Amino acid sequence: MEPAALGMAARVASTLIKPLVAKLFVREENGADLVSKPIRVSKLVSWRGQKRTLDERDVRQISEKLISRTLAANPYEPAVHDGDRIAVVDALTKTLLSLGDLEMEDVQAVHLGHIELARKLSAAAHDSTRYMSADATNLYRSLLDVCCLHILQFFTQRSAFIPATLISQTRMIDETMRRMEMLTARLPPPRSQDADFEQRYLEHLGLKYGKLAIFGLDLSAPGQAQWPLDTAYLSLELSAQNRDGGVSATHRLRVEGALTGKHRVLLRGPAGSGKTTLAQWLAVSAAQNDFDDELAFLRDRVPFILPLRSLAQKSALPTAHKFLAMAGSMLDGAQPEGWADRVLHSGRGIVLVDGIDEISEAKRLLTRRWLSELTEIYPRTFFLVTTRPSAVPIGWAADLGFVEFDLLPLNQRDIDKFVNRWHDAALSTLGDAEERTEVEHYRAALHVTLRRKPDLYQLATNPLMCSVICALHRDRHSQLPEGRMDLYAAALRMLLVRRDKEREVIAPEGLQLTEEQQIQLLQRLAYWLIRNGRSEATQALAERIIRERLPSMPHVVPLDGAHQVFRHLLSRSGLLREPTPVTVDFIHRTFQDYLGAKAAVEASDLDLLAKNASDDQWEDVIRMAVGHAREGERAELLRKLVVIGDQRPSQRRRYHLLAAASLENATTLDPAVRAEVISRAAFLIPPATREEAENLAQAGAVVLDVLAGPADMTEEQAVASVRTIGLIGGTAALQRMQAYKDAPQRNVRQEVVNAWPRFDTVEFAESILATCRCDDIEIPVTNAEQVACLRQLPEAPNLSLPQPSLVHEFSAVLDRDSVVSLALGTADHRTSELPALGGLTGLRRLCVRNPTSTLSLKPLADSGIRELVLNYVPVGLDLSALQTVPLLTTLSLGFADRVALPEVALPSITSLRLKGVAETASLPDFAALFPGLTRLHLNLYRRPRRAPLDLSRVRGIDSVTVRVRNTTKVIGLDGLDPERVSVTVEGRRTGGLLTSFRDQRP
């Protein structure tokens, strides 16, 4: 069915649906309606109560007529087959019957809107729709949406419906109908070529990325070395820096909560931190349309994974129709012409750009321009870009609208979960009872070992290293190496030798390669990739590299056996994989760097290593080369880094920090060289920025010896130093943290308490929080163990809880008058209502982060809050309940998209802060919405090519501050008092100040 025909069918069917929908509800009897008590939806349906007029059979007949009339609107091309038609009838009947179980009032239903009402009702028919075809599903959803529109229209026409509410809700229905038309226009029509291909593509993605490789489990069960992604995936924590109420805070959020309402995200994380796995999870969740409520805005979208490593041999970045080719998809040639462009243009795309760090620095500038063009052409598409922290500077894509997050190390609870899931995966491969008992023993023993060995625990905070530790712990019968280099060496031995021995595989492919021979061949391939700035190579090139090495192994394989050796390494080493049928890469970049560093040291390429220290792609290679080198070579390489840093002032910090970070792998070293490296690092201390702090932390515990206290530091340096200490972690770091907990600057103390999840919960609370001044900072509380620790604190007035359910737990252990400020996250919980806060009699300020569109603010009526902060407010959130909060005077609203203020007046508000996208050319009527307003702060962003923004409606307010970004002009400044109104306008291209209020005065 073509789009035009689909639209005509929807309009015609809509006129025929109204009388059928009306049959679902009881007829109103005449009455005085003297009471204003709302009527529940369940009381209005015709198949409940004592006077039933319909039964389930009648509702089914109505469903059949609804479908027949819709299909009759376009008789030339039926939308579904007869078999699918029965499935749609069943699903629609079950959905309509669920109206009788709907526990909400008619007014609430109207306010909810037809889309959310349809979503609530469709949950009842989830099992019925799960296996329907795409055509049947489209028909079911279209019919349900139209039915819900008429249901709401029926409610609004009831005589008992409050007239004032009728006006408000009618506006809302107009808006939802408009959105329905937009949604219908961007959905692929049933049975179209696009829809058929899209279904194939999504199924292909689910199969391709739907399993996660479990490192080490192919040791004994090669066919079961992968686990379903939705079971193995662990939701990681992200951090974001912002200023809330004047306090700089690092907000820790789970991935789902952090991404809520964001449309462009830059994700930073070190090697092995889970960046690619996260992109894979997003792709699979989109392919299966399986996002939870917090990521509901990503439902019904089509994902594209774009691994930048595949760009190494290409000069140009791909346009939309080449996305599948870039991802190595076998369906590239089958896509309809222009399909990818149509998906992205309609706002249904998810573009996942993986690995900025895996392309050369020169290509990163081209990549940024490419991203700029993509975001301009497809402004409604969701973009996620991943990179290692050092590859691009902070704010690299901020002017393109990208929000930056850092992937945080696993905390203790996450490590426990990771260890448990790894061993659960191991158990799933075993049937023998004795072996299963043994795995359970290893699980328990590893939990104990990680708590007793802080150095090992610090390594386990990286997901890749945690999986390596789990695999080695089982393989070596609980005997683990201590250092990072030893762990890598043991992991390689396990993969290259123990793997086939444990499985009793003798001379596979007719070859008998020793561990050393395999390493020699693999490290040559790894070193070639590193020298050429690549992460993958063609298989033909890999065979050529092997062929060049075979003359030194004449007794292993004939000189013409390069192909045989390559296939052996690909299938048996466990270190190589085929991203496409013609390419090869390492299972993880970390192993490539480890082997490449070994090859560089053996080739005595110390000068080449030092020369490339300015390239972030060589950082880990150089650090591992220090570990591989003999003592003399190690000293020589470190001295070269120190000397080059001395000679190049612009790169001094990079070279000297890299030398300091490499000391972690220097098991033996000339004391004079060590002292020289540390002395250079001391000049780089203290750090002054977040990026410097993260780079410095890579040097490890050696930094703690030269990091002084905060007495002689600026506030920025002290904050960055605390961040460094927190990232290093361990007992020594906790002792060093003591010097900062009493700092007079609140931002420093805020950074101190933000580090709580990185240390032992009880130890940190006793040694830091118990004596830290906390009256002006926010204490993050993420789990029940931390809640229990609050009892020991002398004060905890300002708390941050990502889970609203924790409110009940901490209210039992705290004096209810002591909590003055509370920050709540809602994204990790499918709650539609805030917790009751009336019992917190001292509460004056509430911040709600990432609220959902269905969140109810009614519980605030019983609270005594005076200030409310709502971050990333979604369009559709009902703010009218704020008129019942008696003491509320200060309101801060940060919008994820366009600004949408309450439709009712809030006379108690005297101070208002707004941040979001200014879609229209004029501002809201602040005087009408906030009659008592005396202070206004606007931080607005304009979409490209919009008309000048009219600021005339800020007249009459005592104090106004306006910042407008991404534009070059504002109007309506005539008659404004420059003593009370401050305006700053920033252009999109330059990012600099282009004009000011005084410049535009006549």
Number of C-alpha atoms within 10 A of each C-alpha: 17 12 16 10 15 19 16 13 19 19 14 15 22 20 11 15 20 18 11 16 21 17 16 21 21 17 12 10 7 7 8 8 10 7 7 9 9 14 15 17 20 20 19 19 23 21 22 17 11 6 9 11 15 16 12 13 10 15 23 19 14 21 23 19 16 24 21 13 17 26 20 15 20 18 10 10 13 15 21 20 11 10 10 18 20 15 19 27 23 17 24 29 21 22 22 26 21 17 22 17 15 17 13 14 16 24 20 16 21 26 22 21 21 26 18 18 22 22 13 14 22 22 14 19 18 13 11 18 21 9 11 18 17 19 20 24 20 21 22 21 17 16 23 24 20 22 22 22 25 20 21 22 19 16 19 22 12 14 14 18 17 14 13 8 14 19 11 14 22 16 12 18 20 13 13 18 18 12 13 18 13 12 14 17 15 17 18 22 24 23 18 14 14 21 18 17 16 21 14 14 22 20 15 17 22 19 12 12 18 21 20 18 16 20 23 25 25 21 20 19 15 15 9 17 19 19 19 13 19 14 12 18 18 19 14 20 21 24 20 15 14 12 11 13 10 9 15 18 23 19 20 24 24 19 20 19 23 25 21 23 23 20 20 24 21 21 23 27 20 16 19 18 21 21 22 19 17 20 23 25 22 24 25 27 22 23 27 18 17 16 18 16 19 23 19 14 16 26 17 16 24 26 27 24 23 22 20 21 22 21 20 18 11 9 9 12 17 15 13 17 17 14 19 20 16 21 18 19 17 13 13 16 11 10 18 15 12 11 17 22 15 18 23 24 16 19 18 23 24 24 22 23 20 22 21 23 20 25 20 19 17 8 17 16 12 14 17 15 15 16 18 16 14 17 18 14 13 20 18 17 24 22 23 23 22 25 22 22 21 19 20 17 9 15 13 13 20 14 16 19 16 20 19 22 23 20 23 22 24 24 21 20 11 17 21 16 14 22 22 18 18 23 22 17 20 24 19 12 20 15 9 9 10 9 12 18 12 13 18 16 13 19 22 12 13 22 15 11 16 19 13 11 12 14 16 21 22 21 21 24 20 22 22 18 22 23 22 20 28 24 24 23 19 21 21 12 11 18 12 19 17 12 14 17 18 14 19 20 14 19 20 20 17 23 19 22 17 17 24 19 13 12 13 10 9 11 11 12 12 11 13 14 19 12 16 12 13 17 20 17 22 25 22 22 25 29 22 17 19 20 15 10 18 22 23 25 22 16 20 15 13 24 18 15 18 22 19 13 15 19 13 9 12 10 9 16 17 14 16 10 14 21 16 16 24 22 15 19 20 18 15 18 22 20 18 20 18 17 17 15 11 11 17 20 25 22 16 15 16 18 21 25 26 24 26 27 29 26 24 25 22 13 9 13 14 21 13 11 23 20 14 15 23 16 14 19 23 21 22 20 26 30 26 25 29 28 25 23 22 16 15 11 17 25 20 17 22 28 19 18 25 24 15 17 23 16 10 12 11 9 14 21 20 22 26 28 26 27 30 28 27 24 24 20 20 23 14 14 16 13 10 10 16 18 11 17 23 22 14 20 27 18 12 18 19 28 25 18 17 18 16 22 23 21 20 30 25 20 23 19 18 17 23 19 12 15 18 17 17 21 11 10 16 13 18 16 21 27 28 24 34 30 26 28 27 26 22 24 24 19 14 13 20 22 14 19 24 18 15 22 25 18 19 12 16 22 20 28 25 24 25 26 25 22 20 24 21 21 19 16 16 16 14 22 20 13 15 22 26 18 15 20 19 23 15 16 23 26 26 24 22 17 16 11 11 18 20 16 20 19 16 15 15 13 19 24 22 21 20 21 24 24 18 22 15 17 19 13 14 21 16 12 14 20 16 17 13 15 21 19 23 20 22 23 20 23 26 20 16 13 19 14 17 19 18 16 19 16 14 21 17 18 23 18 19 23 21 22 24 26 26 26 17 17 17 18 19 20 17 23 19 16 22 20 25 18 20 23 21 20 20 21 26 22 16 18 19 20 18 15 16 22 18 15 20 15 16 25 19 19 19 20 22 22 22 19 19 19 21 20 20 16 12 15 18 23 16 19 23 18 19 22 18 20 23 21 20 21 18 16 15 16 15 15 13 19 17 14 17 19 16 18 23 16 17 21 18 18 17 22 22 23 16 11 8 13 17 16 21 16 19 17 16 22 19 15 19 14 18 22 16 19 16 23 22 21 22 18 18 21 16 17 21 13 10 19 15 13 9 14 20 17 20 17 23 20 18 18 11 10 14 11 12 15 16 16 19 13 9 14 13 7
